[in-house]
Amino acid sequence: MSRLKDRIALVTGSGNGIGKATAIVFAGEGAHVHLADVDGAAAEATAAAIRVAGGHATSHITDITRGQDVKALFRAIGTAHGKLDVLVNNAGLNVRADFRHLTDEEWVTIREVNLDGVVRMARDGFELLKASGRGSLINVASIMGSRAMRQLVAYSATKGAVAALTRGLAVEYAPFNIRVNTISPGFVATALTKQILRNPTITDALVAETAMRRLGEPEEIARAVLFFASDDSRYCTGSELVVDGGMSASL
Ligand SMILES: NC(=O)c1ccc[n+]([C@@H]2O[C@H](COP(=O)([O-])OP(=O)(O)OC[C@H]3O[C@@H](n4cnc5c(N)ncnc54)[C@H](O)[C@@H]3O)[C@@H](O)[C@H]2O)c1
Protein backbone atom coordinates (compact mmCIF):
# COMPACT_ATOMS: atom_id res chain seq x y z
CA MET A 1 0.00 0.00 0.00
CA SER A 2 2.98 2.35 -0.22
CA ARG A 3 4.36 1.96 -3.71
CA LEU A 4 4.27 5.75 -4.15
CA LYS A 5 5.21 6.74 -0.61
CA ASP A 6 6.38 10.37 -0.49
CA ARG A 7 6.09 10.72 -4.28
CA ILE A 8 4.59 13.81 -5.86
CA ALA A 9 2.11 12.95 -8.63
CA LEU A 10 0.07 15.04 -11.03
CA VAL A 11 -2.95 13.64 -12.87
CA THR A 12 -4.78 15.68 -15.51
CA GLY A 13 -8.49 15.16 -16.04
CA SER A 14 -8.73 13.76 -12.53
CA GLY A 15 -12.16 15.16 -11.69
CA ASN A 16 -13.87 12.24 -13.41
CA GLY A 17 -13.54 8.76 -14.83
CA ILE A 18 -10.13 7.13 -15.25
CA GLY A 19 -8.20 10.17 -13.96
CA LYS A 20 -10.27 10.29 -10.79
CA ALA A 21 -9.72 6.57 -10.16
CA THR A 22 -5.98 7.04 -10.80
CA ALA A 23 -5.72 9.90 -8.31
CA ILE A 24 -7.51 7.81 -5.66
CA VAL A 25 -5.30 4.75 -6.29
CA PHE A 26 -2.14 6.91 -6.18
CA ALA A 27 -3.18 8.55 -2.90
CA GLY A 28 -3.88 5.09 -1.45
CA GLU A 29 -0.28 4.19 -2.31
CA GLY A 30 1.08 7.15 -0.34
CA ALA A 31 1.52 9.82 -3.05
CA HIS A 32 0.72 13.49 -2.65
CA VAL A 33 -1.58 13.87 -5.63
CA HIS A 34 -2.16 17.07 -7.58
CA LEU A 35 -5.44 16.94 -9.47
CA ALA A 36 -5.70 19.22 -12.48
CA ASP A 37 -8.97 19.54 -14.38
CA VAL A 38 -10.79 22.17 -16.38
CA ASP A 39 -13.74 21.17 -14.17
CA GLY A 40 -12.27 22.60 -10.97
CA ALA A 41 -15.26 21.60 -8.82
CA ALA A 42 -14.93 17.96 -9.85
CA ALA A 43 -11.17 17.99 -9.18
CA GLU A 44 -11.70 19.52 -5.75
CA ALA A 45 -14.45 16.99 -4.93
CA THR A 46 -12.01 14.14 -5.67
CA ALA A 47 -9.22 15.87 -3.72
CA ALA A 48 -11.54 16.40 -0.75
CA ALA A 49 -12.57 12.73 -0.77
CA ILE A 50 -8.88 11.73 -0.77
CA ARG A 51 -8.14 14.04 2.18
CA VAL A 52 -11.15 12.71 4.13
CA ALA A 53 -9.74 9.20 3.60
CA GLY A 54 -6.43 10.38 5.13
CA GLY A 55 -4.51 11.03 1.91
CA HIS A 56 -2.75 14.08 0.53
CA ALA A 57 -4.31 15.90 -2.41
CA THR A 58 -4.38 19.37 -3.95
CA SER A 59 -6.73 20.43 -6.74
CA HIS A 60 -6.09 22.92 -9.54
CA ILE A 61 -8.37 24.44 -12.14
CA THR A 62 -6.33 23.82 -15.27
CA ASP A 63 -7.27 23.87 -18.91
CA ILE A 64 -4.42 22.01 -20.63
CA THR A 65 -5.18 23.83 -23.89
CA ARG A 66 -4.11 27.11 -22.25
CA GLY A 67 -0.37 27.67 -22.01
CA GLN A 68 -0.64 30.04 -19.05
CA ASP A 69 -2.74 27.55 -17.05
CA VAL A 70 -0.14 24.83 -17.57
CA LYS A 71 2.74 27.13 -16.62
CA ALA A 72 0.88 28.24 -13.47
CA LEU A 73 0.23 24.60 -12.56
CA PHE A 74 3.90 23.59 -12.77
CA ARG A 75 4.93 26.79 -10.99
CA ALA A 76 2.63 25.90 -8.07
CA ILE A 77 3.96 22.34 -7.85
CA GLY A 78 7.55 23.58 -8.16
CA THR A 79 7.04 26.06 -5.34
CA ALA A 80 5.41 23.44 -3.11
CA HIS A 81 7.76 20.49 -3.74
CA GLY A 82 10.59 21.48 -6.11
CA LYS A 83 10.05 18.29 -8.13
CA LEU A 84 7.47 16.05 -9.73
CA ASP A 85 7.85 12.26 -9.62
CA VAL A 86 4.84 11.18 -11.69
CA LEU A 87 2.92 12.99 -14.40
CA VAL A 88 -0.16 11.32 -15.89
CA ASN A 89 -1.46 12.96 -19.05
CA ASN A 90 -4.98 11.60 -18.82
CA ALA A 91 -7.30 14.49 -19.77
CA GLY A 92 -8.99 13.79 -23.07
CA LEU A 93 -12.19 14.12 -25.00
CA ASN A 94 -13.95 12.77 -28.02
CA VAL A 95 -16.07 14.34 -30.73
CA ARG A 96 -18.02 11.70 -32.63
CA ALA A 97 -18.50 12.56 -36.27
CA ASP A 98 -18.14 11.02 -39.70
CA PHE A 99 -14.75 12.24 -40.81
CA ARG A 100 -16.03 13.60 -44.09
CA HIS A 101 -18.36 15.91 -42.14
CA LEU A 102 -15.87 16.88 -39.40
CA THR A 103 -15.71 20.67 -39.07
CA ASP A 104 -12.45 22.55 -38.58
CA GLU A 105 -13.71 23.57 -35.13
CA GLU A 106 -14.39 19.95 -34.11
CA TRP A 107 -10.95 18.85 -35.28
CA VAL A 108 -9.23 21.70 -33.44
CA THR A 109 -11.22 20.97 -30.27
CA ILE A 110 -10.21 17.33 -30.14
CA ARG A 111 -6.61 17.94 -31.23
CA GLU A 112 -6.05 20.78 -28.75
CA VAL A 113 -6.93 18.58 -25.76
CA ASN A 114 -5.83 15.09 -26.83
CA LEU A 115 -2.58 16.02 -28.51
CA ASP A 116 -1.53 19.68 -28.07
CA GLY A 117 -2.36 19.54 -24.35
CA VAL A 118 -0.26 16.40 -23.89
CA VAL A 119 2.63 17.98 -25.83
CA ARG A 120 2.48 21.12 -23.65
CA MET A 121 2.33 19.13 -20.39
CA ALA A 122 5.19 16.81 -21.41
CA ARG A 123 7.37 19.77 -22.44
CA ASP A 124 6.64 22.15 -19.58
CA GLY A 125 6.78 19.39 -16.96
CA PHE A 126 10.27 18.28 -18.00
CA GLU A 127 12.31 20.32 -15.48
CA LEU A 128 10.29 19.14 -12.47
CA LEU A 129 10.36 15.52 -13.65
CA LYS A 130 14.13 15.81 -14.10
CA ALA A 131 14.43 17.20 -10.57
CA SER A 132 12.78 14.01 -9.29
CA GLY A 133 15.75 11.91 -10.43
CA ARG A 134 13.30 9.05 -11.18
CA GLY A 135 10.48 10.74 -13.09
CA SER A 136 7.69 8.77 -14.70
CA LEU A 137 5.55 10.30 -17.42
CA ILE A 138 2.49 8.31 -18.45
CA ASN A 139 0.34 9.22 -21.43
CA VAL A 140 -3.17 7.79 -21.59
CA ALA A 141 -3.83 6.97 -25.24
CA SER A 142 -6.35 4.34 -26.39
CA ILE A 143 -6.53 1.07 -28.29
CA MET A 144 -8.21 3.29 -30.89
CA GLY A 145 -4.73 4.76 -31.55
CA SER A 146 -3.89 1.64 -33.53
CA ARG A 147 -7.37 0.52 -34.56
CA ALA A 148 -10.36 1.97 -36.39
CA MET A 149 -14.03 2.46 -35.60
CA ARG A 150 -16.60 4.52 -37.45
CA GLN A 151 -16.95 8.09 -36.21
CA LEU A 152 -13.76 7.82 -34.15
CA VAL A 153 -11.34 8.67 -36.95
CA ALA A 154 -10.19 12.02 -35.54
CA TYR A 155 -9.99 10.61 -32.00
CA SER A 156 -7.91 7.66 -33.27
CA ALA A 157 -5.54 10.03 -35.08
CA THR A 158 -4.83 12.00 -31.90
CA LYS A 159 -4.32 8.84 -29.83
CA GLY A 160 -1.98 7.30 -32.42
CA ALA A 161 0.03 10.51 -32.30
CA VAL A 162 0.21 10.32 -28.50
CA ALA A 163 1.67 6.79 -28.73
CA ALA A 164 4.27 8.05 -31.22
CA LEU A 165 5.03 11.04 -29.00
CA THR A 166 5.58 8.67 -26.06
CA ARG A 167 8.21 6.66 -27.94
CA GLY A 168 10.07 9.80 -29.00
CA LEU A 169 10.02 11.28 -25.52
CA ALA A 170 11.19 7.99 -24.03
CA VAL A 171 14.37 8.29 -26.07
CA GLU A 172 14.91 12.00 -25.43
CA TYR A 173 14.13 11.91 -21.69
CA ALA A 174 15.95 8.65 -20.77
CA PRO A 175 19.31 10.39 -20.09
CA PHE A 176 17.47 12.48 -17.48
CA ASN A 177 16.11 9.37 -15.71
CA ILE A 178 12.58 10.09 -16.86
CA ARG A 179 10.64 7.08 -18.13
CA VAL A 180 7.81 7.69 -20.60
CA ASN A 181 5.12 5.08 -21.24
CA THR A 182 1.65 4.74 -22.73
CA ILE A 183 -1.46 3.16 -21.28
CA SER A 184 -4.00 2.20 -23.93
CA PRO A 185 -7.38 1.37 -22.43
CA GLY A 186 -10.16 -0.46 -24.19
CA PHE A 187 -13.77 0.53 -23.49
CA VAL A 188 -14.59 1.82 -20.00
CA ALA A 189 -17.97 3.27 -19.00
CA THR A 190 -17.29 6.95 -18.24
CA ALA A 191 -18.70 10.31 -19.34
CA LEU A 192 -16.46 10.08 -22.42
CA THR A 193 -18.05 6.86 -23.68
CA LYS A 194 -21.60 7.61 -22.47
CA GLN A 195 -22.79 8.62 -25.91
CA ILE A 196 -21.45 5.45 -27.57
CA LEU A 197 -22.52 3.08 -24.81
CA ARG A 198 -26.02 4.59 -24.66
CA ASN A 199 -26.76 2.51 -27.75
CA PRO A 200 -27.30 -1.07 -26.47
CA THR A 201 -26.58 -2.55 -29.91
CA ILE A 202 -23.13 -0.94 -29.95
CA THR A 203 -22.46 -1.89 -26.31
CA ASP A 204 -23.45 -5.51 -26.96
CA ALA A 205 -21.20 -5.62 -30.03
CA LEU A 206 -18.24 -4.16 -28.10
CA VAL A 207 -18.73 -6.62 -25.24
CA ALA A 208 -18.99 -9.51 -27.73
CA GLU A 209 -15.67 -8.44 -29.27
CA THR A 210 -13.98 -8.41 -25.85
CA ALA A 211 -12.45 -11.73 -24.75
CA MET A 212 -13.46 -11.10 -21.12
CA ARG A 213 -17.02 -10.24 -22.24
CA ARG A 214 -17.31 -7.02 -20.26
CA LEU A 215 -16.29 -3.37 -20.28
CA GLY A 216 -13.45 -2.15 -18.07
CA GLU A 217 -13.75 -0.27 -14.78
CA PRO A 218 -11.85 3.01 -14.26
CA GLU A 219 -9.94 1.44 -11.35
CA GLU A 220 -8.72 -1.38 -13.59
CA ILE A 221 -7.06 1.20 -15.83
CA ALA A 222 -5.75 3.09 -12.79
CA ARG A 223 -4.00 -0.07 -11.51
CA ALA A 224 -2.10 -0.31 -14.81
CA VAL A 225 -1.17 3.39 -14.59
CA LEU A 226 0.16 2.65 -11.09
CA PHE A 227 2.48 0.01 -12.56
CA PHE A 228 4.14 2.62 -14.79
CA ALA A 229 4.16 5.20 -11.98
CA SER A 230 5.94 2.91 -9.52
CA ASP A 231 9.40 1.33 -9.42
CA ASP A 232 7.76 -1.98 -10.45
CA SER A 233 8.23 -0.76 -14.04
CA ARG A 234 11.72 0.66 -13.52
CA TYR A 235 13.11 -0.93 -16.74
CA CYS A 236 10.12 0.12 -18.89
CA THR A 237 10.29 3.14 -21.13
CA GLY A 238 8.72 3.71 -24.53
CA SER A 239 6.33 0.85 -23.71
CA GLU A 240 2.63 0.63 -24.40
CA LEU A 241 0.46 -1.35 -22.02
CA VAL A 242 -2.91 -2.33 -23.50
CA VAL A 243 -5.64 -2.76 -20.88
CA ASP A 244 -8.71 -3.88 -22.80
CA GLY A 245 -10.00 -7.21 -21.47
CA GLY A 246 -8.58 -8.91 -24.55
CA MET A 247 -10.49 -6.82 -27.09
CA SER A 248 -7.48 -6.30 -29.34
CA ALA A 249 -6.44 -9.93 -29.00
CA SER A 250 -9.80 -11.25 -30.29
CA LEU A 251 -10.82 -11.34 -33.90
N1 LIG B 1 -13.41 5.66 -21.28
C1 LIG B 1 -12.83 4.91 -22.20
O1 LIG B 1 -13.39 3.92 -22.66
C2 LIG B 1 -11.46 5.26 -22.70
C3 LIG B 1 -10.84 4.36 -23.56
C4 LIG B 1 -9.57 4.65 -24.03
C5 LIG B 1 -8.94 5.80 -23.66
N2 LIG B 1 -9.55 6.68 -22.82
C6 LIG B 1 -8.84 7.89 -22.46
O2 LIG B 1 -8.78 7.98 -21.05
C7 LIG B 1 -8.70 9.36 -20.67
C8 LIG B 1 -9.75 9.66 -19.61
O3 LIG B 1 -11.02 9.42 -20.20
P1 LIG B 1 -12.33 9.16 -19.33
O4 LIG B 1 -13.06 8.08 -20.03
O5 LIG B 1 -12.00 9.02 -17.89
O6 LIG B 1 -13.10 10.53 -19.62
P2 LIG B 1 -14.01 11.47 -18.68
O7 LIG B 1 -14.78 12.30 -19.64
O8 LIG B 1 -14.72 10.67 -17.65
O9 LIG B 1 -12.92 12.38 -17.94
C9 LIG B 1 -12.09 13.26 -18.64
C10 LIG B 1 -11.70 14.39 -17.73
O10 LIG B 1 -10.83 15.26 -18.47
C11 LIG B 1 -11.20 16.60 -18.18
N3 LIG B 1 -10.80 17.49 -19.26
C12 LIG B 1 -11.34 17.60 -20.50
N4 LIG B 1 -10.76 18.59 -21.19
C13 LIG B 1 -9.81 19.11 -20.38
C14 LIG B 1 -8.88 20.17 -20.51
N5 LIG B 1 -8.83 20.92 -21.62
N6 LIG B 1 -8.04 20.44 -19.49
C15 LIG B 1 -8.10 19.72 -18.34
N7 LIG B 1 -8.98 18.73 -18.15
C16 LIG B 1 -9.82 18.42 -19.15
C17 LIG B 1 -12.71 16.55 -18.00
O11 LIG B 1 -13.20 17.68 -17.29
C18 LIG B 1 -12.87 15.24 -17.26
O12 LIG B 1 -12.81 15.42 -15.85
C19 LIG B 1 -8.87 10.17 -21.96
O13 LIG B 1 -7.62 10.56 -22.46
C20 LIG B 1 -9.51 9.16 -22.90
O14 LIG B 1 -9.27 9.45 -24.26
C21 LIG B 1 -10.80 6.43 -22.33
The ligand as an ORCA input file, in Angstrom:
! r2SCAN-3c Opt
* xyz 0 1
  N     -13.411      5.665    -21.276
  C     -12.831      4.914    -22.196
  O     -13.392      3.915    -22.662
  C     -11.458      5.262    -22.697
  C     -10.840      4.359    -23.565
  C      -9.569      4.652    -24.035
  C      -8.935      5.801    -23.657
  N      -9.554      6.680    -22.819
  C      -8.839      7.886    -22.457
  O      -8.776      7.983    -21.051
  C      -8.700      9.362    -20.670
  C      -9.750      9.658    -19.613
  O     -11.018      9.419    -20.198
  P     -12.334      9.162    -19.329
  O     -13.056      8.083    -20.031
  O     -12.002      9.015    -17.894
  O     -13.098     10.531    -19.618
  P     -14.007     11.473    -18.676
  O     -14.782     12.296    -19.635
  O     -14.717     10.673    -17.652
  O     -12.925     12.380    -17.936
  C     -12.095     13.256    -18.635
  C     -11.700     14.390    -17.729
  O     -10.834     15.264    -18.472
  C     -11.198     16.599    -18.181
  N     -10.798     17.494    -19.259
  C     -11.341     17.603    -20.503
  N     -10.760     18.586    -21.188
  C      -9.809     19.108    -20.376
  C      -8.880     20.167    -20.508
  N      -8.830     20.917    -21.622
  N      -8.043     20.442    -19.488
  C      -8.095     19.719    -18.345
  N      -8.980     18.727    -18.147
  C      -9.823     18.421    -19.154
  C     -12.710     16.546    -18.000
  O     -13.204     17.683    -17.291
  C     -12.869     15.235    -17.255
  O     -12.815     15.423    -15.854
  C      -8.873     10.167    -21.960
  O      -7.619     10.555    -22.456
  C      -9.511      9.162    -22.902
  O      -9.274      9.454    -24.258
  C     -10.799      6.427    -22.325
*
